[in-house]
Amino acid sequence: MEEVIAHLRFSDVAVALMGLFICSSVLQRLTNKGPMLWPVMGILPSLFFHVSDLYNWVTKALIQCEGTFYYRGMWMGGAYGIMTVDPSNIEYMLKTRFKNFPKGKYYRERFCDLLGDGIFNADDGLWKEQRRAATSEMHSSRFVNYSLQTIQELVHQKLLKLVEKLVKSNQSIDLQDVLLRFTFDNICTAAFGVDPGCLALDLPDVPFAKAFEEATEFTLFRFVLPPFVWKPMKFFGVGSEKKLKEAVQIVHKFAEKTVVDRRIECTKLGSLNMRSDLLSRLIEVEDPDDELAGKKINRYSNKFLKDFCISFILAGRDTSSVALAWFFWLIDEHPHVETCILREINEIIGLRKSKNEKFDDVVFTVDELKKMVYLQAALSESLRLYPSVPIDFKEVQEDDVFPDGTVVTKGARILYSIFSIARMEAIWGKDCKEFKPERWIKDGDFVSENQFKYAVFNAGPRLCVGKKFAYMQMKMVAASILLRYSVKVVEGHRIAPKMTTTLYMKNGLLVTFKPRVSSDQ
């Protein structure tokens, strides 16, 4: 044996390894219907070659595999994951066997520094407690009225004034950035009762907003880098992990100070009854099982409140703004849809008692927003084609079998592509790739779709508690702008999705605004 080893040359070993690599690759290609899984490297080379058009590549692979395929990454220790768009599989994960498919350790440990135990990062009991609190407060008439008021004020006192300034100076602007500023101010006002001022006319850099954006971006690096790279970086405080730590400290300092200041205010005044933001309402919630010296004490700790509000901001900031950016681009591409939206808006305004009201003075009410059926259909169709969260995933707790027969093993990560679902003829029909708001309307009414084939707002027990808030916010912004201005994408501006967990436009959305005249109505 020693003599054989002694006569082996490096070239012999290299040839043998190359032969093994080629044979393994050929065998894998012949036996696996999904994307190529390379020896050692898994799916990574395939992702690398298609990174510029990743979402469409995944969609094509899912179509070829009839909706589900296995994948393996270099850093998964040989374990397989699954990508699917089958609505029955998605329902099985998000509802039928909900407890067996949590967010999981893989997701939580990457977001733990920024979100802590917030609802967006929690499972099991922690999630249930925050879900209960969020549902109770966000669905109350008090919060609905407050959120409407904050949206109205932000739209009319800041957003429209900024647009008016741009029109007078004949400037183009990145509408995606403007909308991100709007939703950040709006969500902070709703969650904390504090307006960061991102949407001021001079579009200033706000430390908290900038730190929050950086913290989100650097957290996402953890989904790209293997643990044995980002964890030592965190330990030694270098690279993106150093920047993440600095950004998180700013975010947490702001949130902690806001919580403490509100506690002090509550103690001084004896109540926060005059405030309607989520933080204030949660501080007012008493613990029914605890009492100190005859006085009721608050049910939630400062950490709970801080984590809850930070998660709320993360969930609400990017989703609505990105959705609106894609919406404005799509209606620029489809002028007939814009015409239908304007017709509906003006018909609703025409029902007002004051017939002589100038449209510059129009402030939409909740009832008027609810009547905007076609606008809601257009927003829903935009979200169908360009979901704010294009891909989501779960982690398997115990071995299981999907309804389509796919076997899933403990510890596997299951990805479902919400972006791809919209482009599957088997799910949405032959016109699935068309922007067609009419598919959401029947006999003049808006008709909701099965949430497991339209998982834009998640589905099952984790269905987004802020869905109504998001629609109200998007409809108020869209209707208020479109009533007054024609939004035109700058000619030659390239539209492409950015490869992140949120479907940003890679190059933003450069637009100009043109005031409407009465004949346009």
NUDO-498367 format. One record per residue (C-alpha): residue number from 1; residue in one letter; x, z, y. Coordinates in nm, 4 decimals, padded with zeros to 6 digits, always signed. Last residue first. Layout:
BEGIN
- NUM  A  X  Z  Y
...
// end
This chain:
BEGIN
- 521  Q  -06.0475  -01.4985  +06.5033
- 520  D  -05.7793  -01.7496  +06.5842
- 519  S  -05.9833  -01.8704  +06.8825
- 518  S  -05.9485  -01.5248  +07.0399
- 517  V  -05.5723  -01.5532  +07.0583
- 516  R  -05.3307  -01.4093  +06.8059
- 515  P  -04.9932  -01.2793  +06.9119
- 514  K  -04.6950  -01.4319  +06.7259
- 513  F  -04.4616  -01.2028  +06.5370
- 512  T  -04.1247  -01.3118  +06.3976
- 511  V  -03.9851  -01.2317  +06.0538
- 510  L  -03.6670  -01.1526  +05.8587
- 509  L  -03.7610  -00.9905  +05.5286
- 508  G  -03.4677  -00.8007  +05.3743
- 507  N  -03.1812  -00.9839  +05.2101
- 506  K  -03.2157  -00.8308  +04.8627
- 505  M  -03.5888  -00.7709  +04.8941
- 504  Y  -03.6384  -00.4293  +04.7397
- 503  L  -03.7992  -00.3957  +04.3978
- 502  T  -03.7197  -00.0290  +04.3354
- 501  T  -03.5052  +00.0674  +04.0341
- 500  T  -03.2358  -00.1625  +04.1713
- 499  M  -03.1418  -00.5305  +04.1289
- 498  K  -03.2550  -00.6693  +04.4640
- 497  P  -03.5311  -00.9276  +04.4589
- 496  A  -03.4752  -01.2633  +04.6345
- 495  I  -03.6058  -01.4262  +04.9520
- 494  R  -03.3687  -01.6471  +05.1503
- 493  H  -03.4451  -01.6942  +05.5203
- 492  G  -03.4383  -02.0675  +05.5911
- 491  E  -03.7212  -02.0531  +05.8415
- 490  V  -03.7880  -01.7023  +05.9704
- 489  V  -04.0901  -01.5552  +05.7926
- 488  K  -04.3976  -01.5697  +06.0137
- 487  V  -04.6373  -01.2815  +06.0851
- 486  S  -04.9423  -01.3856  +06.2898
- 485  Y  -05.0394  -01.0956  +06.5102
- 484  R  -05.3320  -00.8859  +06.6312
- 483  L  -05.5743  -00.8621  +06.3388
- 482  L  -05.2846  -00.9166  +06.0979
- 481  I  -05.1002  -00.6078  +06.2239
- 480  S  -05.3902  -00.3615  +06.2084
- 479  A  -05.5217  -00.5026  +05.8787
- 478  A  -05.1834  -00.4843  +05.7018
- 477  V  -05.0893  -00.1386  +05.8295
- 476  M  -05.4295  +00.0208  +05.7651
- 475  K  -05.4616  -00.1506  +05.4268
- 474  M  -05.1171  -00.0307  +05.3164
- 473  Q  -05.1805  +00.3316  +05.4202
- 472  M  -05.5278  +00.3466  +05.2671
- 471  Y  -05.3974  +00.1865  +04.9476
- 470  A  -05.1081  +00.4340  +04.9259
- 469  F  -05.3291  +00.7385  +04.9931
- 468  K  -05.5697  +00.6260  +04.7213
- 467  K  -05.2805  +00.5894  +04.4744
- 466  G  -05.1175  +00.9205  +04.5701
- 465  V  -05.1933  +01.0984  +04.2416
- 464  C  -05.0072  +00.8198  +04.0571
- 463  L  -05.1257  +00.8015  +03.6944
- 462  R  -04.9131  +01.0494  +03.5005
- 461  P  -05.1945  +01.1469  +03.2599
- 460  G  -05.2490  +00.7800  +03.1660
- 459  A  -05.0986  +00.5109  +03.3847
- 458  N  -04.8156  +00.4334  +03.6286
- 457  F  -04.9258  +00.3015  +03.9685
- 456  V  -04.8070  -00.0535  +03.8937
- 455  A  -04.9054  -00.0151  +03.5272
- 454  Y  -05.1438  -00.3124  +03.5360
- 453  K  -05.1658  -00.4005  +03.1658
- 452  F  -05.1997  -00.0316  +03.0821
- 451  Q  -05.4189  +00.0359  +03.3863
- 450  N  -05.6892  -00.2022  +03.2583
- 449  E  -05.7935  -00.3889  +03.5716
- 448  S  -05.9982  -00.2724  +03.8693
- 447  V  -06.2824  -00.4879  +04.0012
- 446  F  -06.3282  -00.5300  +04.3768
- 445  D  -06.6833  -00.6363  +04.4566
- 444  G  -06.8213  -00.9669  +04.5883
- 443  D  -06.9758  -01.0711  +04.2585
- 442  K  -06.6412  -01.0207  +04.0851
- 441  I  -06.3114  -00.9844  +04.2724
- 440  W  -05.9658  -00.9038  +04.1340
- 439  R  -05.8879  -01.2561  +04.0072
- 438  E  -05.9727  -01.3801  +04.3568
- 437  P  -05.6454  -01.2391  +04.4887
- 436  K  -05.4579  -01.5324  +04.3262
- 435  F  -05.0834  -01.5480  +04.3721
- 434  E  -05.0094  -01.7692  +04.0709
- 433  K  -04.7706  -01.6687  +03.7923
- 432  C  -05.0517  -01.5552  +03.5599
- 431  D  -05.2501  -01.8800  +03.5924
- 430  K  -05.2327  -01.9403  +03.2177
- 429  G  -05.3849  -01.5996  +03.1420
- 428  W  -05.2947  -01.2435  +03.2384
- 427  I  -05.1918  -01.0831  +02.9060
- 426  A  -05.1074  -01.3717  +02.6722
- 425  E  -04.9872  -01.5727  +02.9709
- 424  M  -04.7181  -01.3103  +03.0401
- 423  R  -04.5872  -01.3208  +03.3968
- 422  A  -04.7571  -01.0052  +03.5237
- 421  I  -04.6203  -00.8080  +03.2275
- 420  S  -04.2662  -00.9139  +03.3236
- 419  F  -04.2537  -00.7174  +03.6490
- 418  I  -04.4004  -00.4099  +03.4771
- 417  S  -04.1122  -00.4245  +03.2293
- 416  Y  -04.1414  -00.1445  +02.9757
- 415  L  -03.8257  +00.0325  +02.8646
- 414  I  -03.8176  +00.2673  +02.5663
- 413  R  -03.5101  +00.4863  +02.5345
- 412  A  -03.4310  +00.6038  +02.1812
- 411  G  -03.3671  +00.9759  +02.1265
- 410  K  -03.5856  +00.9989  +01.8144
- 409  T  -03.6498  +00.6593  +01.6604
- 408  V  -03.9006  +00.3864  +01.7371
- 407  V  -04.0428  +00.1528  +01.4715
- 406  T  -04.2306  -00.1517  +01.6033
- 405  G  -04.5564  -00.2084  +01.4143
- 404  D  -04.7576  -00.3498  +01.7051
- 403  P  -04.9345  -00.0123  +01.7453
- 402  F  -04.5956  +00.1570  +01.7976
- 401  V  -04.4366  +00.3684  +01.5222
- 400  D  -04.2794  +00.7107  +01.5779
- 399  D  -03.9659  +00.9181  +01.5262
- 398  E  -03.9688  +01.2263  +01.7535
- 397  Q  -03.8955  +01.2917  +02.1230
- 396  V  -03.8644  +00.9279  +02.2347
- 395  E  -03.7428  +00.8763  +02.5924
- 394  K  -03.9452  +00.6848  +02.8490
- 393  F  -03.8753  +00.3925  +03.0770
- 392  D  -03.9831  +00.2074  +03.3899
- 391  I  -03.9129  -00.1454  +03.5133
- 390  P  -04.0323  -00.3252  +03.8265
- 389  V  -04.1100  -00.0145  +04.0374
- 388  S  -04.2518  -00.1629  +04.3597
- 387  P  -04.4417  -00.4195  +04.1531
- 386  Y  -04.3926  -00.7798  +04.2692
- 385  L  -04.6464  -01.0004  +04.0894
- 384  R  -04.9043  -00.7286  +04.0271
- 383  L  -04.8245  -00.5584  +04.3571
- 382  S  -04.9053  -00.8793  +04.5455
- 381  E  -05.2258  -00.9143  +04.3465
- 380  S  -05.3234  -00.5578  +04.4334
- 379  L  -05.2514  -00.6188  +04.8028
- 378  A  -05.4566  -00.9405  +04.7976
- 377  A  -05.7445  -00.7690  +04.6150
- 376  Q  -05.7373  -00.4796  +04.8617
- 375  L  -05.7531  -00.7295  +05.1480
- 374  Y  -06.0434  -00.9090  +04.9769
- 373  V  -06.2400  -00.5862  +04.9405
- 372  M  -06.1940  -00.4594  +05.2961
- 371  K  -06.5082  -00.2411  +05.2894
- 370  K  -06.3040  +00.0688  +05.2027
- 369  L  -06.0934  +00.0164  +05.5162
- 368  E  -06.4087  +00.0135  +05.7284
- 367  D  -06.5279  +00.3403  +05.5740
- 366  V  -06.1890  +00.5025  +05.6340
- 365  T  -06.1990  +00.4002  +06.0012
- 364  F  -06.0007  +00.1204  +06.1657
- 363  V  -05.8706  +00.1580  +06.5212
- 362  V  -05.9622  -00.1441  +06.7346
- 361  D  -05.8287  -00.1339  +07.0919
- 360  D  -05.6331  -00.4611  +07.0758
- 359  F  -05.9422  -00.6133  +06.9123
- 358  K  -06.1254  -00.5775  +07.2403
- 357  E  -06.4580  -00.3984  +07.2061
- 356  N  -06.7483  -00.6024  +07.3448
- 355  K  -06.9720  -00.5683  +07.0392
- 354  S  -06.9771  -00.1874  +07.0440
- 353  K  -07.2162  -00.1075  +06.7593
- 352  R  -06.9616  -00.2208  +06.5027
- 351  L  -07.0681  -00.4697  +06.2362
- 350  G  -06.8566  -00.7440  +06.3940
- 349  I  -06.5425  -00.5428  +06.3148
- 348  I  -06.6270  -00.5813  +05.9462
- 347  E  -06.6794  -00.9558  +05.9818
- 346  N  -06.3506  -00.9752  +06.1725
- 345  I  -06.1588  -00.8070  +05.8918
- 344  E  -06.3177  -01.0281  +05.6246
- 343  R  -06.2406  -01.3514  +05.8113
- 342  L  -05.8862  -01.2345  +05.8752
- 341  I  -05.8296  -01.1643  +05.5031
- 340  C  -05.9727  -01.5040  +05.4057
- 339  T  -05.7480  -01.6828  +05.6552
- 338  E  -05.4431  -01.4904  +05.5300
- 337  V  -05.5240  -01.6009  +05.1759
- 336  H  -05.5531  -01.9636  +05.2932
- 335  P  -05.2066  -01.9341  +05.4519
- 334  H  -05.0335  -01.8824  +05.1134
- 333  E  -04.6545  -01.8633  +05.1683
- 332  D  -04.7007  -01.6446  +05.4775
- 331  I  -04.9497  -01.4464  +05.2695
- 330  L  -04.6802  -01.3948  +05.0070
- 329  W  -04.4128  -01.2800  +05.2521
- 328  F  -04.6470  -01.0250  +05.4108
- 327  F  -04.7386  -00.8870  +05.0663
- 326  W  -04.3759  -00.8683  +04.9483
- 325  A  -04.2919  -00.6505  +05.2516
- 324  L  -04.6093  -00.4448  +05.2055
- 323  A  -04.5162  -00.3528  +04.8473
- 322  V  -04.1642  -00.2570  +04.9568
- 321  S  -04.3063  -00.0235  +05.2223
- 320  S  -04.5643  +00.1280  +04.9875
- 319  T  -04.3199  +00.2072  +04.7050
- 318  D  -04.0111  +00.3051  +04.9011
- 317  R  -04.1332  +00.6124  +05.0858
- 316  G  -04.4082  +00.7555  +04.8681
- 315  A  -04.2368  +00.8573  +04.5454
- 314  L  -03.9161  +00.9698  +04.7157
- 313  I  -04.1124  +01.1663  +04.9785
- 312  F  -04.3247  +01.3390  +04.7138
- 311  S  -04.0146  +01.4240  +04.5128
- 310  I  -03.8619  +01.5896  +04.8214
- 309  C  -04.1880  +01.7776  +04.8814
- 308  F  -04.2083  +01.9201  +04.5290
- 307  D  -03.8410  +02.0162  +04.5123
- 306  K  -03.8631  +02.2115  +04.8397
- 305  L  -04.1942  +02.3774  +04.7499
- 304  F  -04.0723  +02.4851  +04.4044
- 303  K  -03.7443  +02.6099  +04.5523
- 302  N  -03.9299  +02.8149  +04.8148
- 301  S  -04.1365  +02.9761  +04.5396
- 300  Y  -04.5043  +02.8983  +04.4816
- 299  R  -04.7993  +03.1309  +04.4274
- 298  N  -04.7825  +03.2960  +04.7669
- 297  I  -04.8471  +03.6692  +04.7773
- 296  K  -05.1717  +03.8625  +04.8084
- 295  K  -05.1368  +04.1960  +04.9783
- 294  G  -05.2318  +04.5345  +04.8348
- 293  A  -04.8754  +04.6499  +04.8195
- 292  L  -04.7765  +04.3331  +04.6328
- 291  E  -05.0256  +04.1327  +04.4280
- 290  D  -04.9732  +03.8854  +04.1475
- 289  D  -05.2096  +03.7183  +03.9017
- 288  P  -05.4193  +03.5156  +04.1478
- 287  D  -05.1076  +03.3783  +04.3203
- 286  E  -05.2172  +03.2622  +04.6642
- 285  V  -05.2068  +02.9040  +04.7923
- 284  E  -05.1347  +02.9076  +05.1682
- 283  I  -04.7774  +02.7887  +05.1166
- 282  L  -04.9223  +02.4916  +04.9270
- 281  R  -05.1421  +02.3932  +05.2239
- 280  S  -04.8503  +02.4201  +05.4634
- 279  L  -04.6236  +02.2035  +05.2478
- 278  L  -04.8961  +01.9448  +05.1892
- 277  D  -04.9707  +01.8864  +05.5580
- 276  S  -05.3005  +02.0221  +05.6977
- 275  R  -05.1906  +02.2737  +05.9612
- 274  M  -05.4291  +02.4921  +06.1676
- 273  N  -05.4919  +02.7182  +05.8692
- 272  L  -05.1288  +02.8132  +05.8522
- 271  S  -05.2104  +03.1853  +05.8481
- 270  G  -05.0928  +03.5297  +05.9627
- 269  L  -04.9477  +03.3779  +06.2765
- 268  K  -04.6050  +03.5387  +06.2479
- 267  T  -04.5921  +03.5336  +05.8678
- 266  C  -04.7118  +03.1717  +05.8476
- 265  E  -04.4575  +03.0637  +06.1082
- 264  I  -04.1838  +03.2400  +05.9123
- 263  R  -04.2904  +03.0594  +05.5946
- 262  R  -04.2963  +02.7299  +05.7859
- 261  D  -03.9423  +02.7898  +05.9094
- 260  V  -03.8277  +02.8685  +05.5535
- 259  V  -03.9833  +02.5501  +05.4105
- 258  T  -03.8466  +02.3297  +05.6901
- 257  K  -03.5021  +02.4866  +05.6598
- 256  E  -03.4988  +02.4243  +05.2839
- 255  A  -03.6036  +02.0612  +05.3281
- 254  F  -03.3434  +01.9884  +05.5960
- 253  K  -03.0659  +02.1644  +05.4020
- 252  H  -03.1745  +01.9883  +05.0833
- 251  V  -03.1479  +01.6430  +05.2391
- 250  I  -02.8141  +01.7160  +05.4081
- 249  Q  -02.6680  +01.8649  +05.0876
- 248  V  -02.7950  +01.5683  +04.8869
- 247  A  -02.6047  +01.3273  +05.1139
- 246  E  -02.2759  +01.5171  +05.0755
- 245  K  -02.3149  +01.5463  +04.6982
- 244  L  -02.3992  +01.1769  +04.6659
- 243  K  -02.0948  +01.0790  +04.8705
- 242  K  -01.8701  +01.2818  +04.6407
- 241  E  -02.0420  +01.1334  +04.3349
- 240  S  -01.9935  +00.7804  +04.4715
- 239  G  -01.6177  +00.8234  +04.4685
- 238  V  -01.4695  +01.1663  +04.3962
- 237  G  -01.5892  +01.5250  +04.3549
- 236  F  -01.3728  +01.6234  +04.0569
- 235  F  -01.6679  +01.7372  +03.8459
- 234  K  -01.8955  +01.4625  +03.9780
- 233  M  -01.6414  +01.1908  +03.9013
- 232  P  -01.5946  +01.3521  +03.5578
- 231  K  -01.9740  +01.3154  +03.5059
- 230  W  -01.9893  +00.9596  +03.6440
- 229  V  -01.7405  +00.8059  +03.3971
- 228  F  -01.8106  +00.9793  +03.0640
- 227  P  -02.1808  +00.9511  +03.1475
- 226  P  -02.1712  +00.5669  +03.1528
- 225  L  -02.2113  +00.4018  +03.4956
- 224  V  -02.5193  +00.1934  +03.5750
- 223  F  -02.7920  +00.4601  +03.5631
- 222  R  -02.5615  +00.7032  +03.7424
- 221  F  -02.5213  +00.4496  +04.0233
- 220  L  -02.8933  +00.5051  +04.0949
- 219  T  -02.8135  +00.8519  +04.2271
- 218  F  -02.5851  +00.6907  +04.4853
- 217  E  -02.8747  +00.4835  +04.6233
- 216  T  -03.1233  +00.7715  +04.6339
- 215  A  -02.8763  +01.0048  +04.8037
- 214  E  -02.7866  +00.7293  +05.0519
- 213  E  -03.1532  +00.6758  +05.1468
- 212  F  -03.2117  +01.0499  +05.1823
- 211  A  -02.8947  +01.0894  +05.3903
- 210  K  -03.0042  +00.8122  +05.6285
- 209  A  -03.3520  +00.9622  +05.6644
- 208  F  -03.2143  +01.3129  +05.7254
- 207  P  -02.9520  +01.1899  +05.9719
- 206  V  -03.1933  +00.9664  +06.1695
- 205  D  -03.0345  +00.6407  +06.2847
- 204  P  -03.2412  +00.5174  +06.5773
- 203  L  -03.4915  +00.2287  +06.5847
- 202  D  -03.4858  +00.1965  +06.9685
- 201  L  -03.8675  +00.1928  +06.9807
- 200  A  -03.8966  +00.5074  +06.7657
- 199  L  -03.9876  +00.4362  +06.4049
- 198  C  -03.7365  +00.6736  +06.2432
- 197  G  -03.8771  +00.9705  +06.4364
- 196  P  -03.8370  +01.2350  +06.1637
- 195  D  -04.2057  +01.3390  +06.1982
- 194  V  -04.2587  +01.6851  +06.0428
- 193  G  -04.5761  +01.8131  +05.8745
- 192  F  -04.3719  +01.8440  +05.5580
- 191  A  -04.5542  +01.6221  +05.3071
- 190  A  -04.7904  +01.4146  +05.5255
- 189  T  -04.5517  +01.3942  +05.8209
- 188  C  -04.2611  +01.3173  +05.5887
- 187  I  -04.4708  +01.0471  +05.4180
- 186  N  -04.5592  +00.8809  +05.7469
- 185  D  -04.2103  +00.8899  +05.8963
- 184  F  -04.0648  +00.7475  +05.5745
- 183  T  -04.3472  +00.4931  +05.5434
- 182  F  -04.2832  +00.3593  +05.8933
- 181  R  -03.9051  +00.3492  +05.8616
- 180  L  -03.9339  +00.1603  +05.5324
- 179  L  -04.1817  -00.0743  +05.7016
- 178  V  -03.9374  -00.1500  +05.9827
- 177  D  -03.6561  -00.2112  +05.7323
- 176  Q  -03.8722  -00.4514  +05.5297
- 175  L  -03.9775  -00.6254  +05.8522
- 174  D  -03.6191  -00.7240  +05.9301
- 173  I  -03.6594  -00.8389  +06.2893
- 172  S  -03.6963  -01.1530  +06.5009
- 171  Q  -03.6907  -01.1196  +06.8753
- 170  N  -03.8918  -01.2947  +07.1474
- 169  S  -03.8320  -01.0034  +07.3885
- 168  K  -04.2028  -00.9685  +07.4610
- 167  V  -04.2921  -01.0157  +07.0933
- 166  L  -04.0378  -00.7553  +06.9804
- 165  K  -04.1775  -00.5004  +07.2288
- 164  E  -04.5313  -00.5645  +07.1045
- 163  V  -04.4133  -00.5133  +06.7466
- 162  L  -04.2605  -00.1772  +06.8433
- 161  K  -04.5830  -00.0774  +07.0183
- 160  L  -04.7781  -00.1760  +06.7072
- 159  L  -04.5640  +00.0482  +06.4854
- 158  K  -04.5333  +00.3484  +06.7200
- 157  Q  -04.8493  +00.4827  +06.8833
- 156  H  -05.0989  +00.2604  +06.7031
- 155  V  -04.9636  +00.2626  +06.3472
- 154  L  -04.8209  +00.6154  +06.3591
- 153  E  -05.1369  +00.7575  +06.5119
- 152  Q  -05.3667  +00.5860  +06.2627
- 151  I  -05.1496  +00.6888  +05.9668
- 150  T  -05.1391  +01.0510  +06.0822
- 149  Q  -05.5168  +01.0581  +06.1330
- 148  L  -05.5852  +00.9068  +05.7921
- 147  S  -05.3503  +01.1590  +05.6294
- 146  Y  -05.5327  +01.4464  +05.7995
- 145  N  -05.8768  +01.3234  +05.6956
- 144  V  -05.7657  +01.2758  +05.3338
- 143  F  -05.5862  +01.6133  +05.3417
- 142  R  -05.8993  +01.7993  +05.4511
- 141  S  -06.1290  +01.6040  +05.2196
- 140  S  -05.9244  +01.7377  +04.9264
- 139  H  -05.7807  +01.4846  +04.6836
- 138  M  -05.4225  +01.5444  +04.7939
- 137  E  -05.4476  +01.9243  +04.7683
- 136  S  -05.5939  +01.9757  +04.4201
- 135  T  -05.4204  +01.6749  +04.2667
- 134  A  -05.0791  +01.7784  +04.3997
- 133  A  -05.1131  +02.1383  +04.2814
- 132  R  -05.2304  +02.0410  +03.9328
- 131  R  -04.9575  +01.7793  +03.9028
- 130  Q  -04.7034  +02.0381  +04.0124
- 129  E  -04.8081  +02.2836  +03.7421
- 128  K  -04.8357  +02.0130  +03.4757
- 127  W  -04.4890  +01.8734  +03.5553
- 126  L  -04.3223  +02.2122  +03.5207
- 125  G  -04.5106  +02.2759  +03.1968
- 124  D  -04.4074  +01.9502  +03.0228
- 123  D  -04.1790  +01.7132  +03.2137
- 122  A  -04.0318  +01.7040  +03.5636
- 121  N  -03.8372  +01.4495  +03.7674
- 120  F  -04.1074  +01.3037  +03.9942
- 119  I  -04.2845  +01.6407  +03.9999
- 118  G  -03.9791  +01.8164  +04.1442
- 117  D  -03.7493  +02.0180  +03.9161
- 116  G  -03.4322  +01.9346  +04.1088
- 115  L  -03.4975  +01.6112  +04.2956
- 114  L  -03.1567  +01.5215  +04.4402
- 113  D  -02.9172  +01.6917  +04.1990
- 112  C  -03.1514  +01.6521  +03.9004
- 111  F  -03.1962  +01.2747  +03.9315
- 110  R  -02.9385  +01.1719  +03.6704
- 109  E  -03.0047  +01.4731  +03.4477
- 108  R  -03.3764  +01.4008  +03.4472
- 107  Y  -03.3580  +01.0384  +03.3335
- 106  Y  -03.1399  +01.0899  +03.0248
- 105  K  -03.3073  +01.4255  +02.9473
- 104  G  -03.6511  +01.2755  +02.8971
- 103  K  -03.9158  +01.1032  +03.1043
- 102  P  -04.1553  +01.2109  +02.8308
- 101  F  -04.2669  +00.9954  +02.5344
- 100  N  -04.3826  +01.2184  +02.2481
- 99  K  -04.6168  +01.4196  +02.4716
- 98  F  -04.8061  +01.1073  +02.5823
- 97  R  -04.8891  +00.9912  +02.2309
- 96  T  -05.2248  +00.8287  +02.3161
- 95  K  -05.1680  +00.8133  +02.6944
- 94  L  -04.8455  +00.6756  +02.8416
- 93  M  -04.6682  +00.5830  +02.5202
- 92  Y  -04.9631  +00.4500  +02.3168
- 91  E  -05.1045  +00.2821  +02.6274
- 90  I  -04.7716  +00.1042  +02.6785
- 89  N  -04.7624  -00.0059  +02.3143
- 88  S  -05.1184  -00.1419  +02.3389
- 87  P  -05.0315  -00.3142  +02.6689
- 86  D  -04.7409  -00.5014  +02.4999
- 85  V  -04.4708  -00.5403  +02.7652
- 84  T  -04.1814  -00.4036  +02.5610
- 83  M  -03.8087  -00.3294  +02.5682
- 82  I  -03.6766  -00.1089  +02.2882
- 81  G  -03.3641  +00.1034  +02.2497
- 80  Y  -03.1150  +00.1129  +01.9672
- 79  A  -02.8571  +00.3772  +01.8877
- 78  G  -02.5013  +00.2550  +01.8181
- 77  G  -02.3401  +00.5236  +02.0296
- 76  M  -02.5466  +00.4325  +02.3330
- 75  W  -02.2554  +00.3476  +02.5645
- 74  M  -02.2217  -00.0179  +02.4833
- 73  G  -02.5942  -00.0753  +02.5096
- 72  R  -02.8354  -00.1751  +02.2360
- 71  Y  -03.1580  -00.3754  +02.2555
- 70  Y  -03.4671  -00.4207  +02.0428
- 69  F  -03.7445  -00.6638  +02.1406
- 68  T  -04.1134  -00.6605  +02.2324
- 67  G  -04.3628  -00.8993  +02.3965
- 66  E  -04.3804  -01.2082  +02.1786
- 65  C  -04.0030  -01.2247  +02.1300
- 64  Q  -03.9695  -01.5511  +02.3233
- 63  I  -04.1957  -01.4176  +02.5989
- 62  L  -03.9931  -01.0955  +02.6153
- 61  A  -03.6683  -01.2900  +02.6491
- 60  K  -03.8157  -01.5038  +02.9271
- 59  T  -03.9289  -01.1919  +03.1145
- 58  V  -03.5880  -01.0252  +03.0757
- 57  W  -03.4264  -01.3353  +03.2256
- 56  N  -03.6815  -01.3364  +03.5091
- 55  Y  -03.6001  -00.9739  +03.5954
- 54  L  -03.2230  -01.0242  +03.5713
- 53  D  -03.1820  -01.3256  +03.7966
- 52  S  -02.8455  -01.2508  +03.9600
- 51  V  -02.7513  -01.0188  +03.6716
- 50  H  -02.7861  -01.2940  +03.4109
- 49  F  -02.4273  -01.3220  +03.2836
- 48  F  -02.3717  -00.9472  +03.3165
- 47  L  -02.6932  -00.8601  +03.1327
- 46  S  -02.5897  -01.0752  +02.8364
- 45  P  -02.2441  -00.9144  +02.8355
- 44  L  -02.4065  -00.5667  +02.8390
- 43  I  -02.6460  -00.6171  +02.5451
- 42  G  -02.4180  -00.4514  +02.2880
- 41  M  -02.0517  -00.4331  +02.3904
- 40  V  -01.9140  -00.3130  +02.0549
- 39  P  -02.0348  -00.6271  +01.8696
- 38  W  -02.2574  -00.8372  +02.0990
- 37  L  -02.6334  -00.7956  +02.1027
- 36  M  -02.7760  -01.1352  +02.2030
- 35  P  -03.1218  -01.1090  +02.3545
- 34  G  -03.4162  -01.0731  +02.1149
- 33  K  -03.5032  -01.2549  +01.7934
- 32  N  -03.2376  -01.0747  +01.5870
- 31  T  -03.1346  -01.1966  +01.2396
- 30  L  -02.9557  -01.5250  +01.3105
- 29  R  -02.7915  -01.4125  +01.6359
- 28  Q  -02.6789  -01.0862  +01.4783
- 27  L  -02.5251  -01.2668  +01.1837
- 26  V  -02.3427  -01.5087  +01.4138
- 25  S  -02.2094  -01.2247  +01.6286
- 24  S  -02.1025  -01.0172  +01.3278
- 23  C  -01.9229  -01.3184  +01.1779
- 22  I  -01.7491  -01.3943  +01.5085
- 21  F  -01.6353  -01.0344  +01.5612
- 20  L  -01.5167  -01.0002  +01.2015
- 19  G  -01.3176  -01.3217  +01.2347
- 18  M  -01.1674  -01.1981  +01.5623
- 17  L  -01.0767  -00.8687  +01.3977
- 16  A  -00.9055  -01.0509  +01.1109
- 15  V  -00.7209  -01.2843  +01.3496
- 14  A  -00.6027  -00.9877  +01.5593
- 13  V  -00.4881  -00.7973  +01.2507
- 12  D  -00.2888  -01.0981  +01.1294
- 11  S  -00.1401  -01.1542  +01.4772
- 10  F  -00.0247  -00.7928  +01.4885
- 9  R  +00.1714  -00.8509  +01.1704
- 8  L  +00.1123  -00.6906  +00.8347
- 7  H  +00.4265  -00.6773  +00.6218
- 6  A  +00.4695  -00.3014  +00.6557
- 5  I  +00.1016  -00.2404  +00.5769
- 4  V  +00.1346  -00.4309  +00.2504
- 3  E  +00.4542  -00.2431  +00.1616
- 2  E  +00.2861  +00.0923  +00.2338
- 1  M  +00.0000  +00.0000  +00.0000
// end
